[in-house]
Amino acid sequence: MSAKHADRLKGLEAAIEASRAGHDQAARQSFTRGLAHELGPRDITANLVQPGSTDTDMNPADGEFSDVQRSLIPLGRFGAPADVATTVAFLAMCFGVE
């Protein structure tokens, strides 16, 4: 296989993975909405935490595609793991989980 064909395969694999990630995200959102509609009348809430680009070892803020990702983020920066943890802790405390 030539290098040109190998590069095309890598691009195709990346596109497939991005498509899967998008479908997974949409499924979680739909599931959470369904739970909210079903459980809301019983005064039970449903929350979903779906952070955007977060600076981790697997997705570093200075990585190969970070400039593109950053351009799509309203704050113009990657989130930190502590941002996500703080949000989850807040939601848990608001609903009596300690």
C-alpha positions as CSV (number, residue, x, y, z in Angstrom):
1,M,0.0,0.0,0.0
2,S,1.4,3.4,-0.9
3,A,1.8,6.2,1.6
4,K,-0.9,8.1,-0.2
5,H,-3.4,5.3,0.3
6,A,-2.4,4.9,3.9
7,D,-3.0,8.6,4.6
8,R,-6.5,8.3,3.0
9,L,-7.3,5.3,5.2
10,K,-6.2,7.2,8.3
11,G,-8.5,10.1,7.3
12,L,-11.4,7.7,6.7
13,E,-10.8,6.0,10.1
14,A,-10.8,9.5,11.8
15,A,-14.1,10.4,10.0
16,I,-15.8,7.2,11.1
17,E,-14.6,7.7,14.7
18,A,-15.9,11.3,14.6
19,S,-19.3,10.1,13.3
20,R,-19.5,7.5,16.0
21,A,-18.7,10.1,18.7
22,G,-21.5,12.3,17.3
23,H,-24.0,9.5,17.3
24,D,-23.1,8.6,20.9
25,Q,-23.5,12.2,22.0
26,A,-26.9,12.5,20.3
27,A,-28.0,9.2,21.9
28,R,-27.1,10.4,25.4
29,Q,-28.9,13.7,24.9
30,S,-32.0,11.9,23.6
31,F,-32.0,9.4,26.5
32,T,-31.6,12.2,29.0
33,R,-34.5,14.2,27.5
34,G,-36.6,11.1,27.6
35,L,-35.8,10.5,31.3
36,A,-36.6,14.2,32.0
37,H,-40.0,13.9,30.4
38,E,-40.8,10.6,32.1
39,L,-39.5,11.5,35.6
40,G,-40.2,15.3,35.7
41,P,-43.8,14.9,36.7
42,R,-42.5,13.0,39.8
43,D,-40.2,15.9,40.6
44,I,-37.1,13.9,39.6
45,T,-34.5,15.7,37.4
46,A,-32.2,14.2,34.8
47,N,-28.9,15.8,34.1
48,L,-26.2,15.1,31.5
49,V,-22.7,16.5,31.7
50,Q,-21.1,16.6,28.2
51,P,-18.0,18.7,28.4
52,G,-16.4,19.9,25.2
53,S,-12.7,19.8,24.5
54,T,-10.9,19.2,27.8
55,D,-7.2,19.4,28.3
56,T,-6.2,15.8,29.0
57,D,-3.3,13.5,28.1
58,M,-5.4,12.1,25.2
59,N,-6.6,15.5,24.0
60,P,-3.9,18.0,25.0
61,A,-4.6,21.8,24.7
62,D,-1.4,22.0,22.6
63,G,-2.1,19.0,20.4
64,E,-2.1,18.6,16.7
65,F,-5.7,19.7,16.2
66,S,-6.1,22.0,19.2
67,D,-6.2,25.2,17.2
68,V,-9.2,24.0,15.3
69,Q,-11.0,22.8,18.4
70,R,-10.3,26.0,20.2
71,S,-11.8,28.0,17.3
72,L,-15.1,26.2,17.9
73,I,-15.2,26.9,21.6
74,P,-17.0,30.1,22.7
75,L,-14.6,30.7,25.6
76,G,-11.6,30.2,23.2
77,R,-9.9,27.7,25.6
78,F,-10.0,24.1,26.5
79,G,-11.7,23.1,29.7
80,A,-9.8,21.6,32.6
81,P,-10.7,18.3,34.3
82,A,-11.4,20.3,37.5
83,D,-14.1,22.3,35.6
84,V,-16.0,19.0,34.9
85,A,-15.4,17.7,38.5
86,T,-16.7,21.0,40.0
87,T,-19.9,20.8,37.8
88,V,-20.6,17.2,38.8
89,A,-20.0,17.9,42.5
90,F,-22.3,20.9,42.3
91,L,-25.1,18.8,40.7
92,A,-24.6,16.1,43.3
93,M,-24.7,18.5,46.2
94,C,-27.8,20.2,44.8
95,F,-29.7,17.0,44.9
96,G,-28.7,15.7,48.3
97,V,-25.8,13.4,47.4
98,E,-22.8,13.9,49.5
